[in-house]
Amino acid sequence: MFYKSTRSNQKAVKTAAEVIKQGLAEDGGLFVPDTIPTLSQGEIEALCKMDYPTRAATVLAKFLGDYTFEELLEDCRAAYDEKSFVGGAAPLVNIHDQFESLELWHGPTAAFKDMALQIMPRLLSRALIKTGETRTALILVATSGDTGKAALEGYKDVPHIKIMVFYPVDGVSRVQKLQMATQTGSNVNVCAIRGNFDDAQNGVKAIFGDKAMADALNEKGYFFSSANSINWGRLAPQIVYYVSAYCDLLNAGKCKLGDSFNVCVPTGNFGNIFAAYLAKLMGLPIHHMVCASNTNNILTDFLRTGTYDRNRDFYLTMSPSMDILISSNLERLLYFTAGSEKTAAYMDALKKNGCYTVEAEVLAEIRKNFSGYFTDEKTTEATIRTTYEKYGYLADTHTAVAIHAAEEYVKESNDTRPMIIDSTASPYKFANNVYRAVTDKEATTDLDALDELAAATNTEIPYPLAGLASRKVNFEKTVEKDQMVAAVLEYLNA
């Protein structure tokens, strides 16, 4: 299988190892496979008998043709071992008769990003060998909260790789900030910026596109790569979530082989829900995908009107990983729906004017598979409380956004199919918000909220967050958003 850019009509020529190493295409587009492999009912039936690492290796082998199955299985077993994923990788937990929570946060940082970012460094490490690369990869990451810590944890002390993470200084929770600031590892660096996530993401993209800087760093023995979901090596592992969840539905007797189901994903960058779309293209019987947004409801507006307009107010919310106005992976959906020529035009308009509008037939095609809903702050809080009181399920702020969106979809559509709802973070990642929603009380600090939420709900603080307050802070640097290049050069002593 070969890969090409979403913005190019040229023949696909790059291998999986090459695109994982490179991250972003030369023209600024995102890499996509030239064909979508199939997943038959017989293969799904066989996957039902496998554990998660074997399921992951089997699905990834369909996309990563220059990796052997044995290599992938070795890496998946190492990535998803029981020590890192206490409670299991991607367990399905029932909320009520129709709703199933796909808990993706049992890894080493208590957020769903671990599911991809524990396997991705292993894929990149192999990619460097497969492509004969002798330089050191510099991973640049923009994070709205969870990606940064998960990437730092995944890449720490990996040979021939350095990683630098940028995050908005006032755009992440206190717990998220401490997780990044206390990160250990000989090859890691963390820097806050005065700006929002989109500023951080735009800054990273600008650095990737700066040829003069790339040339200068090449002379020092470095090249740029990415751990964000713009990188195919980050996105491909997410396809496995939905295949595995369907297998678990079948194993639990919640549906029969061939029966369809729905998916609801809380998303800002559109990567996780796009992975569900790819699973559907492969043959997984996903009927409909519900895109759940918070008050930054740019994706909801796009899915309803066909206009993507980032010229709008930006809100800091209690679900900060979704506080995004530039949804990078939407570009991949546009490519599969409208083709490379139109996608390039849309992205050019977005860069020049901050907005674009797709044709009516393109929107109609997208709406066959996707619906958009958003949940405001008050409703998010109410959903956390109602879900806990009614069903005994404790949801974080992002998961609550998705639960409400799923409820709205079911109410409008009368669709009774099983609904898999992505639970993207432990409730303890946003303990103060969850504690307030459940008890109507406010903890003194975000760190106090960890203990108080545990006491109020008789649940355990997950191991990645226990004792966070006592860890040594290693990174305190904050820069202006236009100083990101200087911060990178300082880190590399270049």
N, C-alpha and C positions, 0 to 999 in steps of 0.2 A: 504494500500500500504506500502511496506517495501523497504529498501534501502541497498545497498552494496557498496563496494569499486570497483573502476575501475580496480584495480590490483588483485582482488581476485575472485576465482571461487567458493567461499563458498556461501551458500544459503543466500539470503537477510533476515536480521532479525531486523534491526533497524527501528524505527518509524521516521516520519518526525520531531517530536519534538526532538528526540535524535540526529539526524544528524545536525539539526539547532544549537543545543546547542554545539555539539562537533566540528563542522566546518570541520576538516580534518580527514580522516580515519586513523586508527592505523598504517597501513602499508605505509602511505604517499600518498595513492591514494585519489581520490575525490569521494564523494558519488553520486550514480545514482539510480534512481528508478528501481525496478525489472520489472515493466511493464509500458507501456505508455498508458494512458487513451485515449479514443477516443472523437472526437468532430464531431457530425453529422451536416448535413446541417440544420436540424430542430433546433438544438441547436444554430447554428450560426445565424439563422433567429431570434430566440428569443433574443439573445445577442444584435442584432441591435437595439432593443427597449430599452435597458438599458443604464444608465449612466456609466462612467468609473469605479467608485468604485464597482458597482454591477457586471460589467463584470469581474473585477479583482477577486472579491470574488468567483464568479462562476468557473472561470478557476483554481484558487488556490485550491478550494475545491476538485478538481479532483486529486491533488497531495498530499495534506496535510490531509490525512484521519483521523488523530487523533485530528484535529481542527474541530469544528462545523462550519457550514455555517454562523450561527449568529455571532460567534466570528470573523470570517474572514470579514464579512460585516462591523461589528463595527470598526475593525482595518483599513479596506480600506477606509471607510468614514472619519476616523480621519486622515489618511495619506494623502489623496488626496483632502482635503477640499479646498475651494476657497481662503481662506486666505493664505495658503501655496503655492498653484498653481494658481497664478494670470495669467489669460489667458487660464486656463484649463490644465488638465493632458493629455498629448500626443495628442494635436490637429494635424490634417492633413491639411497642407497648400500647395496649388498648386504652383509649380514653372513654369511649362508649361504643355502642353497637356498630356504628358506621365509621367512626373516626379512629385511625391508628396513628400513633406518634412514632415516627422514625427517628429515634434518638441517636444523633450523629456526634454527640459531644462527650463520649466516655474516654477520650484520649488524654494525652499528657498536658493539654492546656484547657480542657473542659469546654471546647468549642468545636464546631463541625469542621473547621479548617484542618484539624488534625487528620481527618480521614484522607485528604489528598496530600497534605504536607508531611506526612510520615513516609509515604511511598515516593513522592516526587524527587527528593534528594537522591534516592537510590537510583531512580531512572536517569537523572542527570549525571550521576557519577559514572554509570555505565555508558552514557552517551559520549562523555569526554573520551573514554577509551575507544569506543566504536568509531569515532570520527578522527582519531589520531591527534586530539587536541593536547598541546603541551602547556598552554597558558593557564592562568588561574581564572576561574569564573567569578565575576563580581555580581552577586544577586542584589538587585535593587528592588525594594518593596515599598509600595504605598499602602497604608492600612487604615481602615476605619475602626479598628479595634482588635479583631480576632486574627486576621491573617498574619499580622506582624509577629505576634508571640508564637503562633503555630509554625511559621517559617523559621524563626530563630531557633526554636526547639528542634525542628527537623534538620536544619543545616548545621547546627553547632558542631564544631570540630570535625566536619567532613573534609577530607584532604582535597587540596586544589580548588577550594571554594571559599570565598569570603561573602558575607552578607551584611547589608546595611538597610535598616528599616526607617522610614519616615512616617510620622503620624501627626494629626492635628492636635495641638497641645490642649485645646479645650473641647475636642470632639470625641473623646473616649472616656469610658468610666474610670473611676479611681482604681478599681481592681485591675482593669485592662492595662492602665498606665504602669501600675506597680509590677505586673507580670513582665512587661517589656523592660522596665528600668532595672529589674533585678536579674535579668537574664545572664547566664554564665556561658563561657565558651571563648576560645582563643581567637576565633575568626568572625566575631559578631560585633555590630555597632548599631546604636539606636539614636535617633535624633528627632526631636519634636519640631514642628513648624508652626508659625503664627499664621493660621489660615484653616480652611476646611479640608475634608478628604479630597475633594475634586482638585484643590490646589496641589495637594501632595501627589495625586495621580498624574495630573498634567505635568508637574515638575519631573517626575520619573520618566514619563513618555518623552519629554523634551530632551532629557539627558540621553535616552536611548537613540534619539534621532540626531544627536549632535556628532557629526562625522569627525570634526576636528578633535573633539574630546576623545572619541573612540580611537582615533589614530594615536593620540598622545598616550593613552593608557595601553594601547597595543605595544608601544615601545617599552613600556614598563612591565610587560608580560601579563596584562589583564584583558579580558573581554567582558562585555555586559551580557547578563541574562536576567530572567524575571521569574519570580515565584508567584506573581499574581495570576488570576485565572485567565489572563490573556495568553499565558503559556499553555500549550496543548498538554504538556506533562502534568499540569495541575488540573486541567478540565477532564481529561479522559478517565481518571479514577472515579470521578463523580458519577459517571454512567452506571457504575457498579451498584450504587446505592439502590437504584430503582429495580434493577434485575433481582438483587438480593431480597428486597422488600416483597416483591411479588412471590418469590420462592417461599418466603416466610408466611405470606397469606395462604398460599396453597398448602403448606405443611400444617398450618393451624386449622385448615378446613373452612377458612373464611370465604373462599371461592374455589371454583373448579378450573382446571387447566383450560385456557382459552377465554375464560371470563375476563371482562375488562374492569379497570379500576381508574380512579382519579388521583391526581397529585396536587397538593397545595404547597407552595414554597414561599417563605418570606425572603425577599431578595431585593438588593439594590443594584448589584452589578450584573445580574441576569445569568450568571454562570451556572449555578446549581440547577435552575429550572431549564436552561438550555440543555444540560446533560440529560434531563428527563426526556426532552424532545428527541435527542439523538437515540435514546433507548427505544422510544416509540418508532423512530425510523427503522431501527434494527428489526422490529417485529414484536416488541413487548406490547401487550394490549392495554396501553394507556389510552383511556377515552378522552380525557380533558385535563388541562393543566391550568391551575388557578395561580396567578401571579399576585402575591400579597405585598403591598407597600405600606409604609407608615405615612406620616404627614408629608414627607417628601414624595409625593405621589405622581412623579413624572411618568413612570411606567403605566400606571393606571390610566392616565390621560392619553398616553400613546395608544394603548390597546383599545381605547374607546373612540378615539378621534382620528388616529393615523398621523397626528402631529407630535413630534418629539421636540420639546422646547425647554432648554435649560435656562432660559432667561426668566427666572422666577426667584422668589424668596427661598432661601435655604434655611432649614430648621434643624436645630439640635434637639434630638428626641431621646426618650428612654430606650430606644432600640437603635443605638448609634451605628451598628454595623450596616444599617440600611440607609444611613444619612448620606445619600449619593445622588448626584444629578447627572452624572455621565456613566451610563450603564454600558460598559465596554463590550460585554458579550452579546448584547443585542445585535451588534454588527454581524455576528455569525448567523443569527436567525435571518437577518435581512439577506445575507448571501444565499442561504438555502431557499429562500422564498422569492427573491427578486433577481438574483444573479449578481455577478461581480461588477458589471458596468454601472448598474443603478446603485449598488452599495457604495461604490467609490464616490458617486455623485452625492449621495446622502451624507457621507462622512465629510466631504469637502464643504457642503453647506453647513454642517454642524460646526466645523472649524471656523468658517468665515462669519456665519450669522448666529450661531448658537441654536439653530433649529433646522428641521427639515420635515417635509410631509410626504408620506408614501402614497402611491396611487391607490385608488379605491379597490382595485382588484388584488393588490398586494395586501392591504389591510384585511380584506375579506378572507384571503387564504390564511393569514395569521390567526384570525378570530375563529377559524375552524378548530383550532387546537388550544387557544389561550383565551382566558378572561382575566381582567384586571380589577382588583378591589383594593381599597386602602382603609386603614384603621387609625383613627386619631388617638391622641394621648389619653383622653378620658376613657375611650372605649377599650383601649389596650389594658388599662388598669382594671376596668370592670371585668374584662374577659379573664384576666388572671384570677381574680377573686371568684367569679362564677364557676370557672372550670375546676378550681380547687374545692369549693364548697359543694358543688353538685356531683362531681365525679371523683374527687380525691386526687386529681392530677395537678401537680405543681409545675407550671409552665413559666419559662423566662419571658422577657418582654417581646422578643422576636417571634417566638413560638406562639405567643398570644395574638400577635398581629395576624399570623396565618390561621389560627383557629377561628378568629372572627371572620376572616375573608372566606374560609371554607363554609362557615355557617351561612353567610350571605349568598354564596353560590348555590348551596343546596336549597335555600329558601326561594331563590329566583327560578331555579331550574327544575326543582322537584326530582333531582337526580339521586337515586338511592344506592348507587354503586359504592363499594368501599372507598374511603378517602384516606390516602396516606398523606400525613402532614409532617413536613420536615421540622424536627425540633433541633434548632441549630446551636443552642448553647445551654449549659446548665443554668438553672434559675439562680445559682450562687454567683454567676458572673455579673449579675445585676441585682445583687441581694437587697439593696436598699429599696429599689423600686418594687421588687416582688414582696418584700416584707411590708411595705406601706400598703400595697394593694390587698394583701391578705388580712392585715391586722388593723388598718387605719392608723398605725403608729409610725413614727419616724425614728430610725436609729440615729445615734449621735454622729457616726461616720459610716462610710461604706464598709470599712473593715469590721466595725462593731456589728453591722447588719448581718455579716456571715454567721456569727454566733447566735444572734437573736432570731434569725430566720430558722436556723436549725432547731432552736428551742421551741419556737412557735409551731412548727410543722412536724416535729419529731422525725426529721430527715437528716442525713449526714452531709457534711461539707465534703465535696469531692477532693480527692488527694492532691490535685494540682494547686488548689487554692488554700489548703490547710497550712497554717503557719506563714502566710504570705507577708504579714506585717513585720515579721522578725528577720526577713531576708535582707541582705546587703544591697543597697542601691548602687548600681554600677554606671548608669547613664542618666545624665541630667541636662544635657545640652538642648537648647532651643534656638532656632534661627528663623529669620524672615523667609518667606516662601521663595524669594528670588536669590537666596543664598545656598540653595541645595547643592548646586554644582561645587561651590567652594567647600561645603561640608564633605562631599565625596572625596575631593582631592586631598583635603586635610587628613581624612581617614587613611588614605592610601599613601600618604606622604609623597604625593605626586605634584 
